Amino acid sequence: MKKMINQIDQVVKEQLQGIAKAHSELDVHLDPMYIVRKEREKTKVALISGGGSGHEPMHGGYVGKGMLDGACPGEMFTSPTPDQMYECAQKVDTGEGVLFLIKNYTGDVLNFETAVELLHGEGLKVQATLIDDDVAVKDSLYTAGRRGVATTVLAEKILGAAAEEGYDLDKMSALAKHIANRGRSFGVALSACTVPAAGKPSFELADNEIEFGVGIHGEPGIERRAFTDGDTITTDMMSEILDNTPYERIVRRWDNNLGEWQDESWITESLNSGDKVIVLVNNLGATPQSELYMVYRKVAEILENHDIHIERNLIGSYCTSLDMQGISISVLKVDDEMLSLYDMPVNTPAMRWGC
């Protein structure tokens, strides 16, 4: 294993130290680990996300005006702990409440839920919303239900703008649910990532194989299949995303008034002719930008043939898996409200426009 690291047990700490030196506008804490904006509005809902490190720039790269108020990084591919979320929320709360945005992984869900209960006990208004957009599999190695992946980036952008616009906590939570039911993602790996602590690839692929439906931690997907070519792989990925079979699940939501979790039934919205979407073609770590554009070309052609209109796009490294060679495609169905919020100014280390 050759990586630009020093001691394996110091990898995340040293990365955070680098972020602190590179971005003076951020307040980086090492014990417990979290990142927050130094300059924050006095009265707005605070938006916080987090998860295991190794997916950079998500989430620390999205802390700043127009996106996150705070991010909680765990160790590599390991959930952050409740004390990180608790301290981060205490730091950024303005009295208007805190919304946690959680990718659906069992460890993340359990630890964020614990933080919600602790914060409620301290008198803070708090809500939590899941993102579970990976259409490849249900009930994988890390999850109950679908995994949460790159739609999280689009959700952070839209919800961050909503907070800047003065949405209250209930309205923010409703919008987060709306996004969660409209986003779909699918990933493919051409080669595995290498987690520093393991020192070897998380799985082995022959030169003529791909992992179809891979997770961002290297979890297996639908199947291991033969490599063909870029257009064929992209077409197969889009077929999975465009499958309109409704996905219904029970999601736990926090009731601030009752101080307890309530079960809600959620169901995904279909993609239909005439719909408007944002498309994210995402590098999982080691894929050249030129190949991402080749994939986007085919995605655009397929959506055009379905009379689905791409209103905005992102093409690049937004939700990675260390050094995995592969891509993911995310399609988020949008309305005028979501587009307006997406277009609002943002100024973070990894995303910046309109400023």
N, C-alpha and C positions, 0 to 999 in steps of 0.2 A: 504493500500500500504506500503510494507516494501522494502526500497531501501537504499543503502549505499550513501546517499546524505545528504546535509544540507538544505539550503534554495533553494526552487525550482528555483527561478530566478537567482541563482548563479551556477547552475549545470555545464553549459558549461564553464564558466570562471574558475571554480575550476578544472575541468578536464584539461583545457589548462595549468593551473599552475602546475599540476602534470606532464604533458608531458614535460614542460620546465625543471623541476627538474630531471626528469628521463633521458632526452636526451639532453646533453649539446651541441651536434652537431647541434641542431635545434635552430632557432631564433623564439620565440613565442611572438606575439604581441596580446595585449588584447583590444586595442581601436584604430582602428577597429581590429577585430579578424582575424589573419592569421598566418600561419606557413611557414617559408622558411628555406632553407639550409643555414648554415653559410658559408660553403666553396663551392664556385661555380666556374665553368670554366669561364674564362674571355670572351670567344666568343663562344656562342652556343645559339640555340633557347631555350627559357624558356618554360617549360611545367607546366601549372597550372590547377588544378581542384578544386572542392568544392561542397558543398551541405549542407543540414541540418545535424546536429549532430544526433547521435543515430544509425549510421551505422558502427561504429568503428570495425576494424581499418581504414576503408575508411573514409576520404581521408588523414588525417594527418599522419597516420601510414605509408603512402607510400611516404613521403617526404624524399629524400636522393639521394645519388649517384645512377644513373641508373634508376630512376623513376621520381617523381615530383620535381620541383624546389620550388613549393609553393602550399599551400592548404588553402581554405577559408571555415571555418566551420560556418554554421548558427546556430541559436538556434535549439532545438530539433524538427526535422522534418520540419524545416522552412528554406527557401532559404537564403543564405547569401545575403548581400546587395551590390549594385554596388560600394560603397566606399571601401569595403573590397577587391574586385577584383582589383579595380583601384590602391589602395595602394600596394597590393601584387605584381602586375605586375610592377609597378614603381621600386619596391625593387629588383626584380630579372632580369629585362631586361638588356641584355648586348649589345644591339644595333642590334642583329640578329633577333629580333622579339619575340613575345609571342604567344603561342597556348593555347587557353582555351579548355578544354575537359569537355563537359556539359552532364550530365544525363538529359534525356528528361522529365522534369517537368516544368509546365508553369512558376512558379515563378523563377526557376533557369534560364530558357531560357531568360525571359524578363530582369532579372537583369544582366546576363552576356552580353546580347546584348547592354544594356546601357553602361556597362563598356567598351566594344569594341569601341563604338562610342566616349566615353570620351578619351580613350587612343589614338585613331586615331587623335583626335583633338589636342593632345599633341605631335603629330609627331611620335608615336611608330608604328612599323609594328605589326599587330595583326591579328590573325585568330581564328575562333571558330568552333568546330565540335561537333555534337550531337552523343550520344550513345542512341539508342532506340531498345534494344535487347529483351525486354520481349514479347514473342509471345502469352501470355495469352489473352490480350485484347487490343483494341484500344479505345482511347478517354475515359479514366477512370476518377476518381474523380480529379486527379491532372494533367492530361496531355491532350494535343491534339496529338493523335497518340499513338504509343507504348511507354511504360515506359522505362527508362534507368536504368539498374540494374548491375549485377555482371560482365558482359563482360567489364565494365569500368575498373576493376582491371587489366585484361589482356591487355587492351589497354594502360593503364598507364605504364605497364612494357615494352611493345614493343616500344611505342613511346618515353619513357624515354631513352631507349638504343639507339634509332635512333638519338635523340638529342646529346647524348654523342659521337656518330659516326660522327657528323658534318652535318647531314641532314639540308638543309635550310628550311625556313618556308613553302614554297610551297610544297616541297617534304614531309615534315611532315604532312601537311594538307591532301595531297593526300593519304598518308598511313593511316591516321586516318579515312578517308572516306572508305577506303578498309576494315579496321577492322570492322567498323560499319555495313557494308553490309554482313559481314561473321559471326557475332556473334548472338547466339540465347540462350535465358534463359527462365526458367519456375520455379515458386515457389509454394510450398504447405505449409500451416500452420496447425499444430495440436492444437495450442492454440495461443491466441492473445498476443501482446505486451502491456505493460502498459507505457504510456507516463507520466512522472512525473507531468506535469501541469494538466493532466486529472485525475490522481489518481485512475484510474480503467482501466480494459482491453478495448482495442479499439473495440472489438466485442466479442460475446459469442458463444462458440461452445459446443454442447453436447459431452459427452464422446465418442459417436459413430459417430462423424462428423469431417470432415476436410474442410478447405477452399482451393479449387482446383484452382490454378492460382492466389494466393494472391500477393499483391504488398508489397514492403518493408516498406510502411507506414501503413500497415494493410488494404489497399484498397481491395475490393472484386475482385475476379477473374472470372473464367468461371461459377463456380457454387459451392454451398455447397453440398457436397456429403457424403455418408456413408464411414466410415473408414473400410478398408479391411485389408491389410497387406503390408509390406514394398515392396515386389517384385511387387505386383499389382499396387501400387501407383507409383513406379519408372517406370514401363512399360508404364503406362498412361501418365506420364510426358514426357517420351522420345518419345511417339507417337506424342505429340504436337510439340516437338522440331524438329523431323524428317519430319514433314509435309513440303513438298517442294513447296507449293503454293507460288509464288513470292509475296513479299510485296513491293508495289511501293508507294512512297510518295514524296511530295515536301518539300525540306529542304532549309532554308535561309542560304546563305553563304556570308561572308563579302568580298568585292572586295577592296583591299587596294589602287589600282590605281584610281578607280572611287570614293572611299569613300562612298560606299552605299551597301545595301544588294541586293543580286541577288538570284533568285529562281533557284534551281537545282532539277532535277528529279533523285531520288535514287531508286534502286531496290535491294532486297536481292539476294544473290547467293544461289543456291540450294546445298544440301548435297547429294553426289552421291557415288556409289561404287568406292573404290580406293582413296577417299579423306583422307587427314591427318588432325587431329584435336588436339586441347588442350581441356581437360575437367576439369572443376572446379565444384566440389561438395562442396557446401557452407552451413555452419551453419547459420541459420537466427537468432541465439542467444542462444537458450537453448537446443540444440540437442546434445546428447553425441557423441563423436568422433567415438565410436564403431558403431553407427548407420550410420554415414556418410560413413564408410568403407563398410558396408553392401549395402548401396545404390550404391557406386562406383562399387562394384562387379557386380551388375545387369546392370549398365550402360555399363560397359566394355563388358559384354556378349551380350547385344543388339547391340552395335556398331560392334562387331566382326561378328555377324550374318548378318549385312548389309555391310560387307567388308569395314568398315570405320576404319582407323587406329589411335589409340591414341598414339600420339608422346610424350606428356607431360601431367602431371596432377597436380592439386592442390586440397587438401582435408582438409578442416578446416574452420575457421572463418575469412572471408575476406570482406564480405559485409553483415552486420547483420541488424537486426531490433529490437534493444534493447533486450528484454528478450523473444522474440517470439520463441516458439517451432516449428521448421519447417526447411525445407531445400530448396535450389534452386540448379538447375543444369544448367550450362552454357557449350555450345559447340561452340568453335571457329575454323572455317575452316582455315588452315594455309598453307603457302607455305614455300619454303626454306629461303627466306628473313626474314619472320616473325619468323620462328623457330630460326634462327641465332641470331636475336635481342633478342628474349625471353631468350636465353641461356646466354646472356652477364651478367657480374657481376652486382649485385644490393646490396645496403647496406642501408636499411631503418629500422625503428623500427619494422615493421611487416613483412618484406620480406628481406631475406638475402641469397645470395649464390655467390660463385666465388670470394669472397673478402678475 
